[in-house]
Amino acid sequence: MPDHGADSRYAWLRLAATLGLMTIGSAAMYVVAVVLPAVQAEFGVARADASLPYTLLMVGFGLGGVLLGRLVVRFGVMLPVLIGAAGLASGFA
């Protein structure tokens, strides 16, 4: 029977996978401040218009967090993690 305790190899593997997914998935959130002036210049739009996609992304994170939180309560952690990983992979595909 596998050991799934807090300090098991399996727990460290899950931590590493989660850290990798979080790093890849959230890096794009912080690059917006760097590329926003270039986006404004390229499309000739105001800062508010160029910021709209980022604003919608943050609203999606908020609403998605509530939805996935309800799924965690109902089905456990693995289903929402798999849904999130699939969404992340489809976003990069």
C-alpha distances in whole Angstrom, upper triangle without the diagonal:
4,7,9,12,15,16,12,13,12,15,17,17,18,20,22,22,24,26,27,28,30,32,33,33,35,37,40,40,42,44,46,49,49,50,52,55,55,54,57,59,58,58,61,60,60,57,56,56,53,51,51,48,46,47,45,42,42,42,40,37,38,38,35,33,34,33,30,29,30,27,25,26,26,23,21,21,19,22,25,23,24,27,28,27,29,32,32,31,34,36,36,37
4,6,9,12,12,9,10,9,11,14,13,14,17,18,18,20,22,24,24,26,28,29,30,32,34,36,37,38,41,43,45,46,47,48,52,51,50,54,56,55,55,58,56,56,53,53,52,50,48,47,44,43,44,42,39,39,40,37,34,36,36,32,31,32,31,28,27,28,26,23,24,25,22,19,18,17,20,23,21,21,25,25,24,26,29,29,29,32,33,33,34
4,6,9,9,6,8,7,9,12,12,13,15,17,18,19,21,23,24,25,27,28,29,31,33,35,36,37,39,42,44,44,46,47,51,51,50,53,55,54,55,57,56,55,52,51,52,49,47,47,44,42,43,42,38,38,39,36,33,34,35,32,30,31,31,27,26,28,26,22,24,25,22,19,18,17,21,23,21,22,25,25,24,27,29,29,29,32,34,34,35
4,7,8,6,8,6,6,10,11,10,12,15,15,16,18,20,21,22,24,26,26,28,30,32,33,34,36,39,41,41,43,44,48,48,47,50,52,51,51,54,52,52,49,48,48,46,43,43,40,38,39,38,35,34,35,33,30,31,31,28,26,27,27,23,23,24,22,19,20,21,19,15,14,14,18,19,17,19,22,22,21,24,26,26,27,30,31,31,32
4,6,5,9,8,7,10,12,12,13,15,17,17,19,21,22,22,25,27,27,28,30,33,33,34,37,39,41,42,43,45,48,48,47,50,53,52,52,55,53,52,49,48,49,47,44,44,41,39,39,39,35,34,35,34,30,31,32,29,26,28,28,24,23,25,23,20,21,23,20,17,16,16,20,21,19,21,24,24,23,26,28,28,29,32,33,33,35
4,6,9,9,6,8,11,11,10,14,15,15,16,19,20,20,22,25,25,25,28,31,30,31,34,36,38,39,40,42,45,46,45,47,50,50,50,52,50,50,46,46,46,44,41,41,39,36,37,37,33,32,33,32,28,29,30,28,25,26,27,23,22,24,23,19,21,23,21,17,15,17,20,20,18,21,24,23,22,26,27,26,28,31,32,32,34
4,7,8,6,7,10,11,11,13,15,16,16,19,21,21,22,25,26,26,28,31,31,32,34,37,38,39,41,42,46,46,46,48,51,50,51,53,51,51,47,47,48,45,42,43,40,38,39,38,35,34,36,34,30,31,33,30,27,29,30,26,25,27,26,23,24,26,24,20,18,19,23,23,20,23,26,25,24,27,29,27,28,32,32,32,34
4,5,5,7,9,10,11,13,14,16,17,19,20,21,23,25,26,27,28,32,32,33,35,38,39,40,41,43,46,46,46,49,51,50,51,54,52,52,48,48,48,46,43,44,41,38,40,39,36,35,36,34,31,32,33,30,28,30,30,26,26,28,26,22,24,26,23,20,18,18,21,22,20,21,25,24,23,26,28,27,27,31,32,31,33
4,5,5,6,9,10,11,12,14,15,16,18,20,21,23,24,25,27,30,31,32,33,36,38,38,40,42,45,45,44,47,49,48,49,52,51,50,47,47,47,45,42,43,40,37,39,38,35,34,36,34,31,32,33,30,28,30,30,26,26,28,26,23,25,27,24,21,18,18,21,22,19,20,24,23,21,24,26,25,25,29,30,29,30
4,5,5,6,9,10,11,12,14,15,17,18,20,21,22,24,26,28,29,30,32,35,37,37,38,40,44,43,43,46,48,47,48,50,49,49,46,45,45,43,40,41,38,35,37,36,32,32,33,31,28,30,30,27,25,27,27,23,23,25,23,20,22,23,20,17,15,14,17,19,16,17,20,20,18,21,23,22,23,26,27,27,28
4,5,5,6,9,10,11,12,14,15,16,18,20,21,22,24,27,27,28,31,33,35,36,37,39,42,42,41,44,46,46,46,49,47,47,44,43,43,41,38,39,36,33,34,34,30,30,31,29,26,27,28,25,23,25,25,21,21,23,21,18,20,22,20,16,13,13,17,17,15,16,20,19,18,21,23,22,23,26,27,26,28
4,5,5,6,9,10,10,12,14,15,16,18,20,21,22,25,26,27,29,31,33,33,35,37,40,40,40,43,45,44,45,47,46,46,42,42,43,40,37,38,35,33,34,34,30,29,31,30,26,28,29,26,24,27,27,23,23,26,24,21,23,25,23,19,16,16,19,19,16,18,21,19,18,21,23,21,22,26,26,25,27
4,5,5,6,9,10,11,12,14,15,17,18,20,21,24,25,26,28,31,33,33,34,36,39,39,38,41,43,42,43,46,45,45,42,41,41,39,37,37,34,32,33,33,29,29,31,28,25,27,29,25,24,26,26,22,23,25,23,20,23,24,22,18,15,14,17,18,14,15,19,17,15,18,21,19,19,23,24,23,24
4,5,5,6,8,10,11,12,14,15,16,18,20,22,23,24,26,29,31,32,33,34,38,38,37,40,42,41,42,44,43,43,40,39,39,37,34,34,31,29,31,30,26,26,28,25,22,24,25,22,20,22,22,18,19,21,19,16,19,21,18,15,12,11,14,14,11,12,16,14,13,16,18,17,17,21,22,21,23
4,5,5,6,9,10,10,12,14,15,16,18,21,21,22,24,27,29,29,31,33,36,36,35,38,40,40,40,43,41,41,38,37,38,35,33,33,30,28,29,29,25,24,27,25,21,23,25,22,19,22,23,19,19,22,20,17,20,22,20,17,13,13,16,16,12,14,17,15,14,18,19,17,18,22,22,22,24
4,5,5,6,9,10,10,12,14,15,16,19,20,21,23,26,28,28,29,31,34,34,34,37,39,38,39,42,40,40,37,37,37,34,32,33,30,27,29,29,25,25,27,25,22,24,26,23,21,24,24,21,21,24,23,20,23,25,23,20,16,15,18,17,14,15,18,16,14,17,19,16,17,21,21,20,22
4,5,5,6,9,10,11,12,14,16,18,19,21,22,25,27,27,28,30,34,33,32,35,38,36,37,40,39,39,36,36,35,33,31,31,28,26,28,27,23,23,25,23,20,23,24,20,19,22,22,18,20,22,20,18,22,23,20,18,14,13,15,14,11,12,14,12,10,14,15,13,14,17,18,17,19
4,5,5,6,8,10,10,12,14,17,17,18,21,23,25,26,27,28,32,32,31,34,36,35,36,38,37,37,34,33,33,31,28,28,26,23,25,24,21,20,22,20,17,19,21,17,16,19,19,16,16,19,18,16,19,21,19,16,12,12,14,12,9,11,13,11,9,13,14,12,14,17,17,17,19
4,6,5,6,9,10,10,12,15,16,16,18,21,23,23,25,27,30,30,29,32,34,34,35,37,36,35,32,32,32,30,27,28,25,23,24,24,21,20,23,21,18,20,22,19,18,21,21,18,19,22,21,19,22,24,22,19,16,15,18,16,12,14,16,13,12,16,16,14,15,19,18,17,20
4,5,5,6,8,10,11,14,15,16,17,20,22,22,23,26,29,28,28,31,33,32,33,36,34,35,32,32,32,29,27,27,24,22,24,24,20,20,23,21,18,21,23,20,19,22,22,19,21,24,22,20,24,26,23,21,17,16,18,16,13,14,16,13,11,14,15,12,13,16,16,14,17
4,5,5,6,8,10,12,13,15,17,19,22,22,22,24,28,27,26,29,32,30,31,34,32,33,30,30,29,27,25,25,22,20,22,21,17,18,20,18,15,18,20,16,16,19,19,16,18,21,19,18,21,23,21,19,15,14,15,13,10,11,12,9,7,11,11,8,10,13,12,12,15
4,6,5,6,8,11,11,13,15,17,19,20,21,22,26,26,25,28,30,29,30,32,31,31,28,27,27,25,22,23,20,18,19,19,16,15,18,16,13,16,18,15,14,18,18,15,17,20,19,18,21,23,21,19,16,15,17,14,11,13,14,10,10,13,13,10,12,15,14,14,17
4,6,6,6,9,10,11,13,15,17,18,19,21,24,24,23,26,28,28,29,31,30,30,27,27,27,24,22,23,20,18,20,20,17,17,20,18,16,18,21,18,17,21,22,19,20,24,23,21,25,27,25,23,19,19,20,18,15,16,17,13,12,15,15,11,13,16,15,14,17
4,6,6,8,10,11,12,15,17,17,18,20,23,22,22,25,27,26,27,29,28,29,26,26,26,23,21,22,19,17,19,19,16,16,19,18,15,19,20,18,18,22,22,19,21,24,23,22,26,27,25,24,20,19,20,17,15,15,16,12,11,13,12,9,10,13,11,10,13
4,6,7,8,10,12,13,16,17,17,19,22,22,21,24,26,25,25,28,27,27,24,24,24,21,19,19,16,14,16,16,12,13,16,14,12,15,17,14,14,18,18,16,18,21,20,20,23,25,23,22,18,18,18,15,13,14,13,10,9,12,10,7,9,12,9,9,13
4,5,5,7,9,11,14,15,15,17,20,20,19,22,25,24,25,27,25,25,22,22,22,19,17,18,15,12,15,15,11,11,15,13,11,14,16,14,14,18,19,17,18,22,21,21,24,26,25,23,20,20,20,17,15,17,16,12,13,15,13,10,13,15,12,13,16
4,5,6,7,10,12,12,13,15,18,18,18,21,23,22,23,25,24,24,21,22,22,19,17,18,16,13,16,17,13,14,17,16,14,17,20,18,18,22,22,21,22,26,25,24,28,29,28,27,23,23,23,20,18,20,19,15,15,17,15,12,14,16,13,13,17
4,5,5,7,10,10,10,12,16,15,14,17,20,19,20,22,21,21,18,19,18,15,14,15,12,10,13,14,11,12,15,15,13,16,19,17,18,21,22,21,23,26,25,25,28,30,29,28,24,24,24,21,19,20,19,16,16,17,15,12,14,15,12,11,15
4,6,6,9,10,11,12,15,16,15,17,20,20,20,22,20,20,17,17,17,14,12,13,11,8,11,12,9,9,13,12,11,14,16,15,16,19,20,19,21,24,24,24,27,29,28,27,24,24,24,21,19,21,20,16,17,18,16,13,16,17,14,14,18
4,5,7,8,10,11,14,15,15,17,19,20,21,22,21,20,16,17,18,15,13,15,13,10,13,15,12,12,15,16,14,16,19,19,19,22,23,23,24,27,27,27,30,32,31,30,26,27,27,24,22,24,23,19,20,22,19,16,19,20,17,17,21
4,6,5,6,9,11,12,12,14,16,17,18,20,19,18,15,17,17,14,12,15,13,11,14,16,13,14,18,18,17,19,22,21,21,25,26,25,27,30,30,30,33,34,34,32,29,29,29,26,24,25,24,21,21,22,20,17,19,20,16,16,19
4,5,5,6,9,10,9,11,14,14,15,17,15,15,12,13,13,10,8,11,10,8,11,13,11,12,15,16,16,18,20,20,21,24,25,25,26,29,30,30,33,35,34,33,30,30,30,26,25,27,25,21,22,23,20,18,20,21,17,17,20
4,6,6,8,10,10,12,14,15,16,17,16,14,11,13,14,11,9,13,13,10,12,15,14,14,17,19,18,20,23,23,23,26,28,28,29,32,32,32,35,37,37,36,32,33,33,29,28,30,28,25,25,27,24,21,24,24,21,21,24
4,6,7,8,10,12,13,14,16,17,16,16,13,15,16,12,12,15,15,13,16,18,17,17,21,21,21,23,26,25,26,29,30,30,31,34,35,34,37,39,39,37,34,34,34,31,29,31,29,26,26,27,25,22,24,24,21,20,24
4,6,5,6,9,10,11,12,14,14,14,12,14,14,10,11,14,13,12,15,17,16,17,20,21,21,23,25,25,26,29,30,30,32,34,34,35,38,39,39,38,35,35,34,31,30,30,29,26,26,26,24,21,23,23,19,19,22
4,5,5,6,9,10,11,12,11,10,8,10,10,7,7,11,11,10,13,15,15,16,18,20,20,22,24,24,26,28,29,30,31,34,34,35,38,39,39,38,35,35,35,31,30,31,30,26,27,28,25,22,24,24,20,20,23
4,5,5,6,9,10,10,10,10,8,11,12,9,10,14,14,14,16,18,18,19,22,23,24,26,28,28,29,32,33,33,35,38,38,39,41,43,43,42,39,39,39,35,34,35,33,30,31,31,28,26,28,27,24,24,26
4,5,5,6,9,10,11,12,11,14,13,10,12,15,15,15,17,19,19,21,23,24,24,27,29,29,30,33,34,34,36,38,39,39,42,44,43,42,39,39,38,35,34,35,33,30,30,30,27,25,26,26,22,22,24
4,5,5,6,8,8,10,9,11,10,7,9,12,11,12,15,16,16,18,21,21,22,24,26,26,28,31,31,31,34,36,36,37,40,41,41,40,37,37,36,33,32,33,31,28,28,28,25,23,25,24,20,20,22
4,6,6,5,5,6,6,9,8,6,9,12,12,13,15,17,18,19,21,23,24,26,27,28,30,32,33,33,35,38,38,39,42,43,43,43,40,40,39,35,35,35,33,30,31,31,28,26,28,27,23,24,26
4,6,5,7,9,10,13,12,10,13,15,16,17,19,21,21,23,25,26,27,29,31,31,33,35,36,37,39,41,41,42,45,46,46,46,43,43,42,38,38,38,36,33,34,34,30,29,30,29,25,25,27
4,6,8,11,12,14,12,10,14,15,15,17,19,20,21,23,25,25,27,29,30,31,32,35,35,36,38,40,40,41,44,45,45,45,42,41,40,37,36,36,34,32,32,31,28,27,28,27,23,23,25
4,6,9,11,13,10,8,12,13,13,16,18,18,19,22,23,24,26,28,29,29,31,34,34,35,37,39,39,40,43,44,44,44,41,41,39,36,36,36,34,31,32,31,28,27,28,26,23,23,25
4,7,10,12,10,9,13,14,15,17,19,20,21,23,25,26,27,29,30,31,33,35,36,37,39,41,41,43,45,46,46,46,44,44,42,39,39,39,37,34,35,34,31,30,31,30,26,27,28
4,7,8,6,6,10,11,13,15,16,17,19,20,21,23,25,26,27,29,31,32,33,34,36,38,39,40,43,44,44,44,42,42,40,37,37,37,35,32,33,33,29,29,30,29,25,26,28
4,5,5,6,9,10,13,14,14,16,18,19,20,22,24,25,27,28,30,31,33,34,35,37,38,40,42,43,44,44,41,42,40,37,37,38,35,32,34,34,30,29,31,30,26,28,30
4,5,5,6,9,11,11,12,15,16,17,18,20,21,22,24,26,27,29,30,31,33,35,36,37,39,41,41,41,38,39,38,34,34,35,33,30,31,32,28,27,29,28,25,26,28
4,5,5,6,10,10,10,12,14,15,15,18,19,20,22,23,25,26,28,29,31,33,34,35,37,39,39,39,37,38,36,33,33,34,31,29,31,31,27,26,29,28,24,26,28
4,5,5,8,10,10,11,14,15,16,18,20,21,22,23,25,27,28,29,31,33,34,35,37,38,39,39,37,37,36,32,33,33,30,28,30,29,26,25,28,26,22,24,26
4,6,7,8,10,11,13,14,16,17,19,20,22,23,24,27,27,28,30,32,33,34,37,38,38,38,35,36,34,31,31,32,29,26,28,28,24,23,25,24,20,21,24
4,6,5,6,9,10,11,13,14,16,17,19,20,21,23,25,25,27,29,30,31,34,35,35,35,33,33,32,28,28,30,27,24,26,26,22,21,24,23,19,21,24
4,5,5,6,9,10,11,12,14,15,17,18,20,22,22,24,26,27,28,30,32,33,34,34,32,32,30,27,27,28,25,23,25,25,21,21,23,22,19,21,23
4,5,5,6,9,10,10,12,14,15,16,18,20,21,22,24,26,26,28,30,31,31,31,29,29,28,24,24,25,22,20,21,21,18,17,20,18,15,17,19
4,5,5,6,9,10,11,13,14,15,16,19,20,20,22,25,25,26,29,30,30,30,27,28,27,23,23,24,22,19,20,21,17,16,19,19,15,17,20
4,5,5,6,9,10,11,13,14,15,17,19,20,21,23,24,25,28,29,30,30,27,28,27,23,24,25,22,20,22,23,19,18,22,21,18,20,23
4,5,5,6,9,10,10,12,14,16,16,18,20,21,22,24,26,27,28,28,26,26,25,21,22,23,20,18,20,20,16,17,20,18,15,18,21
4,5,5,6,9,10,10,12,14,15,16,18,20,20,22,24,25,25,25,23,24,22,19,19,20,17,15,17,17,14,13,17,16,13,15,18
4,5,5,6,9,10,10,13,14,15,16,19,20,21,23,24,25,25,22,23,22,19,19,21,18,15,18,19,16,15,19,18,16,18,21
4,5,5,6,8,10,11,12,14,15,17,19,20,22,23,24,24,22,24,22,18,20,21,18,16,19,20,16,17,20,19,17,20,23
4,5,5,6,8,10,10,12,14,15,16,18,20,21,21,22,20,21,19,15,17,18,15,13,16,16,13,14,17,16,14,17,19
4,6,5,6,9,10,10,12,14,15,16,18,20,20,20,18,19,17,14,14,16,14,11,14,15,12,13,16,16,14,17,20
4,5,5,7,9,10,11,13,15,15,17,19,20,20,18,20,19,15,16,19,16,14,17,18,15,16,20,20,18,21,23
4,5,5,6,9,10,11,13,14,16,17,18,19,18,19,17,14,16,18,15,13,17,18,15,16,20,19,18,21,23
4,5,5,6,8,10,10,12,14,15,16,16,15,16,14,10,12,14,11,10,13,14,11,13,16,16,15,18,20
4,5,5,6,9,10,10,12,14,15,15,13,15,14,10,12,14,12,10,14,15,13,14,18,18,17,20,22
4,6,5,6,9,10,11,13,14,14,14,16,15,11,14,16,14,13,17,18,16,18,21,21,20,23,25
4,5,5,6,9,10,11,12,13,13,14,12,9,12,14,11,11,15,16,14,16,19,19,19,22,24
4,5,5,6,9,10,10,10,9,11,9,6,9,11,9,9,12,13,12,14,17,17,18,20,22
4,5,5,6,9,10,10,9,12,11,8,11,13,12,12,15,17,16,17,20,21,21,24,26
4,5,5,6,9,9,10,13,11,9,13,15,13,14,17,18,17,19,22,22,23,26,27
4,5,5,6,7,8,10,8,6,10,11,10,12,15,15,15,17,20,20,21,24,25
4,5,5,5,5,8,7,6,9,11,11,12,15,16,16,18,20,21,22,24,26
4,6,6,8,11,11,10,13,15,15,16,18,20,20,22,24,25,26,28,30
4,6,9,11,10,10,13,15,14,16,19,19,20,22,24,24,26,28,29
4,7,8,7,8,11,12,12,14,16,17,18,20,22,22,24,26,27
4,6,7,8,9,11,12,14,15,17,18,20,21,23,24,26,27
4,6,6,6,9,10,11,12,14,16,17,18,20,21,23,24
4,6,5,6,9,10,10,12,14,15,16,18,20,21,22
4,5,5,6,9,10,11,12,14,15,16,18,20,21
4,5,5,6,8,10,10,12,14,15,16,18,20
4,5,5,6,9,10,10,12,14,15,17,18
4,5,5,6,8,10,10,12,14,15,16
4,6,5,6,9,10,10,12,14,15
4,5,5,6,9,10,10,13,14
4,5,5,6,9,10,11,12
4,5,5,6,8,10,10
4,5,5,6,9,10
4,5,5,7,9
4,5,5,6
4,5,5
4,6
4
